[in-house]
Amino acid sequence: MKAMILAAGLGNRMRPLTLHTPKPLLSVGGKPLIVWHIENLARAGITEIIINTAWLAEKLHEALGDGSQFGVKISWSDEYDGLETAGGIIRALPLLGEEPFLLVNGDVWTNFDFRNMLNINLNVHLAHLVLVDNPTQHPLGDFIFKDGFAYTFEQGQEGQALTYSGIAILSPNLFKDLPDGKRPLAPLLKQAMLENKVGAQKLNAAWVDVGTPERLSTLDQELLRQEIA
């Protein structure tokens, strides 16, 4: 299985920290956020990694190179002008191939063991999402979780409202026949949910959406104290 790490965002909420450093290279616990993901993927045996870039792309290239220092092979999908999540994936499809792949947001931190994703078989489904309890900054959640599936709120399922963690297994068929260009991921997932083609699980690990300098600092302190690593 290949993996894609999303690293093309501007990181506006993290400014001024991201004026000269792309958000995935911000350090927590003594290493860049994105390196935590790369090392986690490598431990799971996922060694072919695609990383998309836009803002300060050259700094990501310089820091990570071809991935050999981490025991992985990194391929780069440079966008120059950010294409949003689905647009970035569509641009990278030639590198990702025709099999389902693991998607990881570059601006979250987790100690989730990615080996838990290796045995997920999408079959006819288009996606499998990892969901988390709603953080304080996002109390209403994104989707309804029930019986191993994710649903939109509009579908009226009586389940648990949870937040998308930024970790998923996606089928390239989710993006079939879509043209290159700027496109968000959420509408594609919601359409697939209407067709009952999105499986889900609840995360059983630590997870942080590193969306502000304050949350970055708190996570850094906790990791340095080895409280959640």
GIKAFEN-V865993 format. One record per backbone hydrogen bond with DSSP energy under -0.5 kcal/mol. NH is the residue of the N-H (numbers start at 1). CO is the residue of the C=O. Records with the same first field share a line. If there is no record, write none. Layout:
NH->CO  CO
//
This chain:
3->48
4->102
5->50
6->4  104
7->5  52
14->11
15->12
17->14
19->16
25->22
26->23
28->31
31->28
33->26
34->24
35->32
36->32
37->33
38->34
39->35
40->36
41->37
42->38
43->39
44->40
45->42
46->41
47->45
49->47  73
50->3
51->75
52->5
53->77
55->8
57->54
59->56
60->56
61->57
62->58
63->59
64->60
65->61
67->64
70->67
71->68
72->67
73->47
74->66  72
75->49
77->51
78->76
79->53
80->53
81->79
86->183
87->83  183
88->84
89->85
90->86
91->87
92->88
93->89  90
95->92
96->92
97->93
101->170
102->2
103->168
104->4
105->166
106->6
108->105
109->208
111->206
114->112
116->113
117->114
118->115
120->117
122->120
125->122
126->197
127->197
128->169
129->199
130->167
131->129  201
132->163
138->135
139->136
141->138
142->162
143->162
144->151
145->160
146->144  149
149->146
150->198
151->144
155->152
156->153
157->152
159->157
160->145
162->143  160
163->132
165->130
167->130
168->103
169->128
170->101  168
171->126
174->171
175->172
176->173
178->175
183->83
188->185
189->185
190->186
191->187
192->188
193->189
194->190
195->191  192
196->193
197->192
199->127
200->148
201->129
203->131
208->109
210->107  208
211->209
213->13
216->212
217->213
218->214
219->215
220->216
221->217
222->218
223->219
224->220
225->221
226->223
227->222
//
